[in-house]
Amino acid sequence: MKRIQNTLIATALLCGAQAHAANDNATGLLVGKLVGETPMDQAWSAFNLYKDDANPILQEFSLQGRLQLQTIYGEAGGDSFNTSDYKDAVDSKGKSLGNDESVWGNDIEARRARFGFKSKWFQNWKLDGQINVDLDGKDGADSSDKNYYKDLYDLYVTYGPSDTFNVSAGKTKTRFTREQEISSNNILTIERSLLANTMFPGELTGIWTNGKGVQEYWLYELGVYGSDRVREFSEFDQGAIVLGKVGYDYSSQAGLDSAVASIHYMHNTEPGFREFSEDNFSPSASPLFTDSIALTNDISHGRYGLTTEVLYGFGYDGEYEQRGKLVTDKPQSDVFGITIIPSYFIADGLQLVGRVQLATSEDGDGLQVPARYERLAFGASGDDEKGNTYVSTYLGLNYYIHGHKLKLMNGIEYSDMGGGDYDGYTLMSGLRFSF
């Protein structure tokens, strides 16, 4: 934590020194020049503390963050569940899952709360970082000490002399699948699909390179990361994740506003590994797949949008370590899935969104209903929450007050787990605020 504090303080002091020496072309809150055509544009521009492309040292320093609130209600098998059930959820041993720390009252979940900065230095260098904010300020459930730092979400430095070549190092979200590539600020559904979350490796420490516009149409990414999901930075002693992507931008050939097809490949040397929990941080396990493949296609034109994704995961049936204990009896079979997300603006600022997802597994219990929020229908027992075929349809309506920076989201999702015992729907409403 001291390293994080020192980085933030040093960066802020450098930013302040450069703002003091700003020229007439500089904009930002620190020099008293907000920009934008509308009052809302100007209000959001206040988060940009300083910007001056002509400054040889510091070109930009901005604050960034998000607060995402939501509430849910669902029914399955004649029983109902809501946000208060998520707040009080316990594991199979009756131990609290700690969800109460993120639920306000009984009805509002603070799904994500992050705060940080982004900056550009010496024309070709960027330094960005965010923390996850613990909104109740408790460092552990029984602690009286106030600590709003939960964990380091990301902190990395990038050298990018051109669009075709960028190299970065640090901690970042590992973006496997198109749904995970899109920021939670900008996703069109309240929650991502089942397999996109199941295969997600988390926020990891590593080094990666990426670029776009290679020979005009091609894009790429290649990264190597420590596979352990930890509170701050990995010590690289628990295996590695390798992620590679190749894409092609065919928008000009197809006459579309945007159109990109890509293939993602991810290899995991330590499937299933999970670090120990800390007072205020409980890490997720690494996905139980040795190799994962995603074929994606994302297009938009005018009011229309369509994201299509085909996923395959090669399951792992060996032993693995979780929180210091060896697990030998919980194999993962191969899985396959298709996700289709169409969207259409029925009026300015009002968008209709759909999603169909189909997932299957080789074995009878290779899939598990999502923890958000369908697993609440089973209580602590977890009986029949697994199966081999998951089919889900989502219909939503999004209202954009200030683009993706301030929007209201509403959706209903009906899901069925074949081979299990889930058949029900979930109503969801959310507020998304970001800067």
SVG drawing of the C-alpha trace seen along z (x, -y; Angstrom):
<svg xmlns="http://www.w3.org/2000/svg" viewBox="-44 -32 54 69">
<polyline fill="none" stroke="black" stroke-width="0.4" points="0.0,0.0 2.9,-2.4 4.2,-2.0 0.7,-2.9 0.5,-6.0 4.0,-7.1 3.2,-6.7 0.0,-8.8 1.7,-11.5 4.7,-11.8 2.5,-11.9 0.2,-14.5 3.2,-16.8 4.6,-16.6 1.2,-17.4 0.8,-20.4 4.3,-21.7 3.6,-21.4 0.2,-23.0 1.7,-26.0 4.0,-26.5 1.2,-26.1 1.0,-28.2 -2.0,-29.9 -3.1,-26.8 -3.5,-24.6 -7.0,-23.5 -8.2,-21.8 -9.4,-22.4 -6.0,-23.4 -5.6,-26.2 -9.3,-27.3 -10.3,-26.4 -13.1,-24.0 -14.1,-22.9 -17.3,-21.6 -20.3,-22.8 -22.9,-21.9 -23.0,-22.4 -22.7,-18.6 -19.7,-18.5 -18.1,-21.2 -19.0,-19.5 -17.3,-16.3 -14.3,-18.2 -13.5,-19.2 -12.1,-15.7 -9.5,-16.6 -7.1,-18.5 -4.6,-19.5 -4.1,-19.1 -1.6,-20.8 -0.3,-18.8 2.5,-21.4 4.0,-20.8 7.2,-18.8 6.9,-17.0 3.2,-16.5 0.5,-16.5 -2.4,-15.3 -3.4,-14.4 -7.0,-13.4 -9.0,-11.7 -10.9,-8.6 -13.4,-6.5 -16.8,-4.9 -19.7,-4.1 -22.2,-1.5 -25.3,-0.8 -28.0,1.8 -30.9,3.7 -32.4,7.1 -35.4,9.3 -35.8,12.9 -38.0,15.9 -37.1,19.6 -38.9,22.8 -41.6,21.0 -39.1,19.2 -38.0,15.5 -34.7,13.8 -33.6,10.1 -30.7,7.9 -31.2,8.5 -30.6,12.2 -27.4,11.4 -26.4,9.2 -27.0,12.1 -25.6,14.9 -23.5,17.6 -21.4,20.5 -22.1,24.2 -20.5,24.0 -22.7,21.1 -19.9,18.5 -20.9,15.1 -19.6,14.3 -19.0,10.7 -21.5,9.2 -23.0,7.1 -20.1,4.7 -21.2,3.7 -25.0,3.4 -26.6,0.2 -29.5,0.9 -31.2,4.0 -31.9,3.0 -29.0,1.3 -25.7,3.0 -22.6,0.9 -21.5,3.2 -18.3,1.3 -16.6,-1.7 -13.2,-2.7 -11.0,-5.8 -7.7,-6.7 -5.9,-8.8 -4.6,-8.6 -1.7,-10.7 0.5,-11.2 4.2,-12.2 7.0,-13.1 4.6,-12.6 5.0,-8.8 4.5,-7.6 1.4,-7.0 0.8,-6.1 -2.6,-5.0 -4.0,-3.5 -7.2,-2.8 -8.1,-1.3 -11.2,0.5 -12.9,-1.5 -14.3,0.1 -17.4,-2.0 -18.1,-1.0 -14.5,-1.9 -13.9,1.2 -10.7,3.1 -12.4,6.4 -15.9,7.1 -15.0,6.6 -12.6,3.8 -13.2,0.3 -10.4,-1.2 -11.5,-3.3 -9.8,-2.2 -11.4,-2.9 -8.6,-1.1 -9.8,2.4 -7.3,3.5 -5.3,2.2 -7.5,2.7 -4.8,1.6 -1.5,-0.4 0.7,-0.3 3.0,-2.3 2.8,-2.3 5.3,-3.4 3.4,-4.1 5.2,-5.9 2.5,-5.0 -0.9,-3.4 0.8,-0.3 3.1,0.3 2.4,0.0 4.2,1.9 2.9,1.9 4.0,3.3 2.2,3.5 -1.2,4.7 -4.2,4.7 -7.5,6.4 -6.7,9.3 -9.2,8.9 -10.1,12.3 -13.4,12.4 -15.0,9.3 -17.3,8.8 -14.4,8.4 -12.6,6.1 -15.4,3.7 -15.2,1.7 -18.0,2.2 -18.7,-1.5 -19.7,-0.7 -21.2,2.8 -24.8,2.8 -26.1,5.5 -26.1,5.1 -24.0,8.3 -21.8,10.1 -22.6,13.6 -21.9,16.8 -18.8,18.1 -17.3,14.6 -17.2,14.5 -16.3,18.2 -13.2,17.8 -12.1,14.4 -8.7,14.6 -9.0,11.3 -6.6,8.4 -3.1,9.7 0.5,8.5 2.5,8.8 3.9,7.2 2.0,6.9 2.2,5.3 -0.6,4.3 -1.3,2.1 -3.9,1.3 -3.7,0.0 -0.9,2.5 -0.9,2.3 -4.1,0.3 -6.5,3.0 -4.8,5.4 -4.6,5.3 -2.9,7.5 -2.1,8.1 0.3,10.4 0.8,10.5 2.4,12.7 1.0,12.5 1.4,14.1 -1.7,16.3 -2.3,15.5 -4.9,12.8 -3.6,10.8 -4.4,7.6 -1.5,5.6 1.3,7.1 2.1,10.7 5.4,12.3 5.4,14.6 5.7,17.8 2.4,19.5 2.4,20.0 1.6,17.8 -1.2,16.8 -0.4,16.1 -2.9,14.1 -2.7,13.5 -5.1,11.8 -5.2,11.0 -8.0,8.9 -9.0,7.4 -10.9,4.1 -13.1,4.5 -15.4,1.5 -14.2,-0.3 -14.7,2.7 -18.2,3.4 -19.3,-0.3 -20.0,-0.1 -19.2,-2.6 -17.1,0.0 -16.5,3.7 -13.8,5.9 -13.4,9.7 -10.7,11.3 -9.5,14.4 -8.3,14.7 -6.2,17.5 -5.3,17.9 -3.1,20.5 -3.0,21.1 -0.2,23.1 -1.9,23.2 -5.7,23.7 -7.7,23.4 -5.0,21.7 -6.3,19.4 -4.4,17.2 -5.2,16.8 -7.8,14.3 -7.0,11.2 -9.1,9.1 -10.5,6.9 -9.7,8.9 -10.9,12.3 -9.3,13.3 -11.1,15.3 -9.6,18.6 -7.8,18.8 -10.1,20.3 -10.1,24.1 -9.1,24.3 -5.7,25.0 -6.5,23.3 -9.4,21.0 -10.4,19.7 -12.7,16.9 -13.9,15.9 -15.4,12.5 -17.2,10.2 -18.3,6.7 -20.1,4.3 -22.0,1.0 -23.7,-1.2 -26.0,-4.2 -28.4,-3.1 -27.6,0.6 -25.0,2.7 -24.2,6.5 -21.6,8.4 -21.2,12.1 -18.9,14.4 -18.0,18.1 -16.1,19.6 -14.4,22.9 -12.6,23.9 -10.4,26.9 -11.2,28.1 -8.7,29.3 -9.0,32.5 -5.8,32.5 -5.0,31.4 -4.7,27.7 -4.0,25.5 -6.6,23.2 -5.7,21.2 -2.9,23.6 -5.0,26.8 -4.7,29.3 -7.9,30.0 -8.1,33.3 -11.8,34.1 -13.3,31.2 -12.4,31.5 -13.6,29.1 -14.8,30.5 -14.6,28.8 -17.2,26.1 -18.6,24.4 -20.7,21.3 -22.2,18.8 -23.3,15.3 -25.2,12.8 -25.8,9.2 -27.9,7.0 -28.7,3.4 -30.8,0.6 -31.4,-3.1 -35.2,-3.4 -34.8,-7.2 -32.0,-9.6 -30.5,-8.3 -32.9,-5.3 -31.4,-2.0 -33.0,1.5 -30.6,4.3 -30.9,8.1 -28.7,11.0 -29.0,14.7 -26.4,17.1 -26.0,20.8 -23.4,22.8 -22.8,26.5 -20.3,28.8 -18.9,32.2 -19.8,33.6 -23.1,33.3 -22.0,30.8 -19.5,28.7 -21.5,25.5 -22.7,23.6 -25.4,20.9 -24.0,17.3 -23.3,16.2 -24.9,12.9 -27.6,13.6 -29.2,16.9 -27.3,18.9 -29.3,17.1 -32.2,19.4 -30.4,22.3 -29.5,20.7 -26.4,22.2 -27.0,25.8 -26.0,25.3 -28.1,28.3 -28.6,28.7 -27.0,25.4 -24.8,27.2 -25.7,28.7 -24.6,29.3 -26.7,26.9 -27.3,23.2 -29.7,21.1 -30.4,17.5 -32.2,14.6 -31.9,11.0 -34.0,7.9 -32.9,4.5 -33.6,0.8 -30.8,-1.7 -31.3,-5.5 -28.2,-7.6 -28.3,-10.9 -24.7,-11.8 -23.5,-9.0 -21.9,-6.0 -20.7,-8.4 -24.2,-8.7 -26.9,-6.2 -29.8,-4.2 -30.0,-0.5 -33.0,1.9 -33.1,5.6 -34.9,8.9 -33.1,12.2 -34.7,15.6 -32.4,18.6 -32.6,22.4 -29.9,24.9 -30.4,28.2 -29.3,31.1 -29.6,28.9 -32.6,27.4 -32.7,23.7 -35.5,22.3 -36.3,18.7 -36.0,15.0 -34.1,12.0 -35.2,8.3 -32.3,5.9 -32.0,2.1 -28.9,0.0 -27.3,-3.4 -23.8,-3.8 -21.7,-6.9 -18.1,-7.3 -15.5,-9.9"/>
</svg>
